[in-house]
Amino acid sequence: MSEAGTVVADPWSSKIRQHEAVAAADPDLAFDLHVLTGPAELTAHLAARRDRTVVLRPEISDDTGSAVLVRPGAAPPEPELRRLWDRGGRIVAHDHVPGTPCFVNGVVLDGVLHLTDVWRCFSLEEPPRSLLTSVVNLAPGSPQERELAHRLSPVVKGVGLVSGPVTFEAVTGAGGTVKVVKFAARTAGHPLPHLCSLLGLPDQAAALAGGSRALAGRPAEPGFVADYAFIAREGGRLVSIEGLDEVRALRSYAGDIFLPTPGDTITATTGEGGAGAILLRNQDEEILLADVEFCQQRNREGVFAVAADAGQPLGR
């Protein structure tokens, strides 16, 4: 059990245990983490940091997108904070570190970390959360990928992983800084393995099956791929998806992953996945990134027109 009495089946499911392991392997990789055991401690912690953004997470979570952000000048989102405590256990807090969030996936072969795929994350600020909207791959063998493998290897060695998959969530910043948000000895979830297959890259399962030979056979220039999720800010009956023709006319547009149709009931987005998603693919990274930014702007404006019932529009 944890000190708060929460049953911990996986010793690394605790973000506190993860943080301790990361700090022991390389202190520069670790956030300045604060462990909060009750609402009074949390209130005092936020009061002392009114001038900065604070990131809050439950100690243990089995879902995605669990972080709550409290920004300068904004009132603490009390309903969200109560939901964090409702999970049981403790809350971990750290000051927000500017940078690019990344999913970093790999395998450990004979004690050595080999990265299979790395994804830059794009999000929209939807207080009190930052909602993930897209991931775009790094080029295999790029300097950024090699540096991440170098920086994260001590963590793998420190926790005693000898073989098997491993996945990290990290933030890369100016000057080559890297901070580890969390890690797990498992394969990455959907849709990352599927995106790997579209690029002809071996995912973690393929790399474990084929070993170093599979990794050596990665294409040097597979191009770039992204999924893109659109946010629904209100739930209700879908009237239309505005600007869909423009999105489908993008040079990188490669098909719909899932999209609702008029008449469907959609729910407001509170985590990852969105209410609809498309696939983008292009050999030219600049073109693909420009198309991601186009989708980001459309997403900010709102694409889903919904109604509570016939003749009762709610908004976009």
Secondary structure as the mmCIF struct_conf table of DSSP 4:
data_model
#
loop_
_struct_conf.conf_type_id
_struct_conf.id
_struct_conf.beg_label_comp_id
_struct_conf.beg_label_asym_id
_struct_conf.beg_label_seq_id
_struct_conf.end_label_comp_id
_struct_conf.end_label_asym_id
_struct_conf.end_label_seq_id
TURN_TY1_P TURN_TY1_P1 GLU A 3 ALA A 4
BEND BEND1 GLY A 5 GLY A 5
BEND BEND2 ALA A 9 ASP A 10
TURN_TY1_P TURN_TY1_P2 PRO A 11 TRP A 12
BEND BEND3 SER A 13 SER A 14
HELX_RH_AL_P HELX_RH_AL_P1 LYS A 15 ALA A 25
HELX_RH_3T_P HELX_RH_3T_P1 PRO A 27 LEU A 29
BEND BEND4 ALA A 30 ALA A 30
STRN STRN1 HIS A 34 LEU A 36
BEND BEND5 GLY A 38 GLY A 38
HELX_RH_AL_P HELX_RH_AL_P2 PRO A 39 ALA A 47
TURN_TY1_P TURN_TY1_P3 ALA A 48 ASP A 51
BEND BEND6 ARG A 52 ARG A 52
STRN STRN2 VAL A 54 PRO A 58
BEND BEND7 GLU A 59 ILE A 60
BEND BEND8 ASP A 62 THR A 64
STRN STRN3 VAL A 68 VAL A 70
TURN_TY1_P TURN_TY1_P4 PRO A 72 GLY A 73
BEND BEND9 ALA A 74 ALA A 74
HELX_LH_PP_P HELX_LH_PP_P1 ALA A 75 PRO A 76
HELX_RH_AL_P HELX_RH_AL_P3 GLU A 78 ASP A 86
TURN_TY1_P TURN_TY1_P5 ARG A 87 ARG A 87
BEND BEND10 GLY A 89 GLY A 89
STRN STRN4 ILE A 91 ASP A 95
BEND BEND11 GLY A 99 GLY A 99
STRN STRN5 THR A 100 LEU A 109
TURN_TY1_P TURN_TY1_P6 ASP A 110 GLY A 111
STRN STRN6 VAL A 112 GLU A 126
TURN_TY1_P TURN_TY1_P7 PRO A 127 PRO A 128
STRN STRN7 ARG A 129 ASN A 137
HELX_LH_PP_P HELX_LH_PP_P2 LEU A 138 ALA A 139
TURN_TY1_P TURN_TY1_P8 PRO A 140 GLY A 141
HELX_RH_AL_P HELX_RH_AL_P4 PRO A 143 GLY A 158
TURN_TY1_P TURN_TY1_P9 VAL A 159 GLY A 160
BEND BEND12 SER A 163 SER A 163
STRN STRN8 GLY A 164 THR A 172
HELX_RH_3T_P HELX_RH_3T_P2 ALA A 174 GLY A 176
STRN STRN9 VAL A 178 ALA A 184
BEND BEND13 ALA A 185 ARG A 186
TURN_TY1_P TURN_TY1_P10 HIS A 190 PRO A 191
HELX_RH_AL_P HELX_RH_AL_P5 LEU A 192 LEU A 199
TURN_TY1_P TURN_TY1_P11 GLY A 200 GLY A 200
HELX_RH_AL_P HELX_RH_AL_P6 GLN A 204 ALA A 216
TURN_TY1_P TURN_TY1_P12 GLY A 217 GLY A 217
BEND BEND14 ALA A 220 ALA A 220
STRN STRN10 PHE A 224 PHE A 230
HELX_LH_PP_P HELX_LH_PP_P3 ILE A 231 ALA A 232
BEND BEND15 ARG A 233 GLU A 234
STRN STRN11 GLY A 236 ILE A 241
TURN_TY1_P TURN_TY1_P13 GLU A 242 GLY A 243
HELX_RH_AL_P HELX_RH_AL_P7 LEU A 244 ARG A 248
TURN_TY1_P TURN_TY1_P14 ALA A 249 ALA A 249
BEND BEND16 LEU A 250 LEU A 250
TURN_TY1_P TURN_TY1_P15 ARG A 251 SER A 252
STRN STRN12 TYR A 253 PHE A 258
TURN_TY1_P TURN_TY1_P16 PRO A 262 GLY A 263
STRN STRN13 THR A 265 ILE A 266
BEND BEND17 GLY A 271 GLY A 273
BEND BEND18 ALA A 275 ALA A 275
STRN STRN14 GLY A 276 ASN A 282
BEND BEND19 GLN A 283 GLN A 283
HELX_RH_AL_P HELX_RH_AL_P8 GLU A 285 GLU A 301
STRN STRN15 PHE A 304 ASP A 309
TURN_TY1_P TURN_TY1_P17 ALA A 310 GLY A 311
STRN STRN16 GLN A 312 GLY A 315
#
